[in-house]
Amino acid sequence: MKQAPDFTLPDQHEEQHSLSDYAGKWLVLYFYPQDETPGCTEEACVFRDGRQDLTDAGAEVVGVSADTVESHKKFADNHSLNFTILADPAKDVIKAYGALNEETGRTLRSTFLINPQGEIVKTYEQVSPTGHATEILTDLQSLQS
């Protein structure tokens, strides 16, 4: 298992979040290309709707994209998102997690399941938004048993 890269980024309310804030908890850290695009909106809404089940299983959900804090605020408000979205306009954290297409500069849709010790235990690449939260929940439950 690989240690998850540390980060400190602002959320949609301009509050700073770091990996250490989630120590002792499971973390679903997902990266997505852009606010208000069809696939990203679908994925955010899937996490919104599945968040309670993930929380009940002991996991927090955090999204990350290169959009600004202001863009994230509008996105969260427009879709009643009930989780943290972090702004990484410099793409430093996106790069650190290997979620950047170096050729296009575009963020890759990918998710990392991080255990309470801060280790990446599962990586999801080329994610399909439909059913993604359920897939993570199933994996989380099997890792905990």
C-alpha positions as CSV (number, residue, x, y, z in Angstrom):
1,M,0.0,0.0,0.0
2,K,1.1,3.5,-0.8
3,Q,0.9,6.5,1.5
4,A,-1.6,9.0,0.2
5,P,0.1,12.3,-0.8
6,D,-0.6,15.1,1.7
7,F,-2.6,18.1,0.7
8,T,-4.0,21.4,1.9
9,L,-6.6,23.0,-0.3
10,P,-9.6,25.3,0.2
11,D,-13.2,24.0,-0.1
12,Q,-16.3,25.7,-1.5
13,H,-16.6,27.7,1.7
14,E,-13.0,28.9,1.6
15,E,-12.1,26.6,4.5
16,Q,-8.7,24.7,4.3
17,H,-8.7,20.9,4.4
18,S,-5.7,18.7,4.7
19,L,-5.3,14.9,4.5
20,S,-4.5,14.9,8.2
21,D,-8.0,16.2,8.9
22,Y,-9.2,12.7,7.9
23,A,-6.8,10.7,10.0
24,G,-8.6,7.8,11.7
25,K,-11.4,7.8,9.0
26,W,-11.8,6.2,5.6
27,L,-11.6,8.8,2.9
28,V,-13.1,8.6,-0.6
29,L,-11.1,11.2,-2.5
30,Y,-12.3,11.7,-6.0
31,F,-11.0,13.8,-8.8
32,Y,-13.1,15.1,-11.7
33,P,-12.5,17.3,-14.7
34,Q,-14.9,20.3,-14.4
35,D,-17.9,21.6,-12.5
36,E,-21.3,21.7,-14.3
37,T,-20.3,19.3,-17.1
38,P,-22.7,16.4,-17.6
39,G,-20.5,13.5,-16.4
40,C,-19.1,15.5,-13.4
41,T,-22.6,16.6,-12.4
42,E,-23.8,13.0,-12.6
43,E,-20.9,11.8,-10.5
44,A,-21.3,14.5,-7.9
45,C,-25.0,13.7,-7.6
46,V,-24.3,10.0,-7.3
47,F,-21.9,10.8,-4.4
48,R,-24.5,13.2,-2.9
49,D,-27.2,10.5,-3.0
50,G,-24.9,7.7,-1.7
51,R,-23.1,9.8,0.9
52,Q,-25.2,8.7,3.9
53,D,-24.4,5.0,3.2
54,L,-20.7,5.8,2.9
55,T,-20.8,7.9,6.1
56,D,-22.6,5.1,7.8
57,A,-19.7,2.8,6.7
58,G,-17.2,5.3,8.3
59,A,-16.0,7.1,5.1
60,E,-15.9,10.8,4.2
61,V,-16.4,11.9,0.6
62,V,-14.2,14.7,-0.8
63,G,-14.1,15.9,-4.4
64,V,-11.2,17.7,-6.1
65,S,-11.0,19.6,-9.4
66,A,-9.0,22.5,-10.8
67,D,-12.0,24.8,-10.7
68,T,-12.1,27.8,-8.4
69,V,-13.6,28.1,-4.9
70,E,-16.3,30.3,-6.5
71,S,-17.1,27.8,-9.2
72,H,-17.3,25.0,-6.5
73,K,-19.7,27.1,-4.4
74,K,-22.1,27.5,-7.3
75,F,-21.8,23.9,-8.3
76,A,-22.5,22.7,-4.7
77,D,-25.4,25.1,-4.3
78,N,-26.9,24.2,-7.7
79,H,-27.0,20.5,-6.9
80,S,-27.4,20.5,-3.1
81,L,-24.1,18.8,-2.7
82,N,-23.6,17.5,0.9
83,F,-19.9,17.0,0.9
84,T,-16.6,18.9,0.6
85,I,-15.2,19.9,-2.8
86,L,-11.6,21.2,-2.9
87,A,-10.2,23.7,-5.4
88,D,-6.9,22.9,-6.9
89,P,-6.4,25.4,-9.7
90,A,-2.6,24.9,-9.7
91,K,-3.3,21.2,-10.1
92,D,-0.5,20.3,-7.6
93,V,-2.6,17.8,-5.7
94,I,-4.2,16.4,-8.9
95,K,-0.6,15.8,-10.2
96,A,0.5,14.3,-6.9
97,Y,-2.2,11.6,-7.1
98,G,-1.5,10.9,-10.8
99,A,-4.9,12.2,-11.8
100,L,-3.6,14.6,-14.5
101,N,-3.4,13.8,-18.2
102,E,0.0,15.3,-18.9
103,E,-0.7,15.7,-22.7
104,T,-4.0,17.5,-22.4
105,G,-3.6,19.1,-18.9
106,R,-7.1,17.7,-18.1
107,T,-8.0,16.1,-14.8
108,L,-8.7,12.4,-15.1
109,R,-11.9,11.1,-13.5
110,S,-10.4,8.9,-10.8
111,T,-11.1,7.9,-7.2
112,F,-8.8,6.9,-4.3
113,L,-10.0,4.9,-1.3
114,I,-7.8,5.9,1.6
115,N,-7.8,3.9,4.9
116,P,-7.7,5.4,8.4
117,Q,-3.9,5.2,8.4
118,G,-3.6,7.4,5.3
119,E,-2.8,4.7,2.8
120,I,-4.3,4.3,-0.6
121,V,-6.0,0.9,-0.6
122,K,-7.9,1.0,-3.9
123,T,-7.6,3.2,-7.0
124,Y,-10.4,3.6,-9.5
125,E,-9.4,4.9,-12.9
126,Q,-11.5,5.8,-15.9
127,V,-14.5,5.9,-13.6
128,S,-18.0,5.7,-14.9
129,P,-20.2,8.0,-12.7
130,T,-23.2,5.7,-12.7
131,G,-23.1,3.3,-9.8
132,H,-19.6,4.5,-8.6
133,A,-20.7,5.3,-5.0
134,T,-22.2,1.8,-4.7
135,E,-19.1,0.2,-6.1
136,I,-17.0,2.0,-3.5
137,L,-19.4,1.1,-0.7
138,T,-19.2,-2.6,-1.6
139,D,-15.3,-2.4,-1.6
140,L,-15.2,-0.4,1.6
141,Q,-17.4,-3.0,3.4
142,S,-15.3,-5.9,2.1
143,L,-12.1,-4.2,3.2
144,Q,-13.5,-3.6,6.7
145,S,-14.7,-7.2,7.2
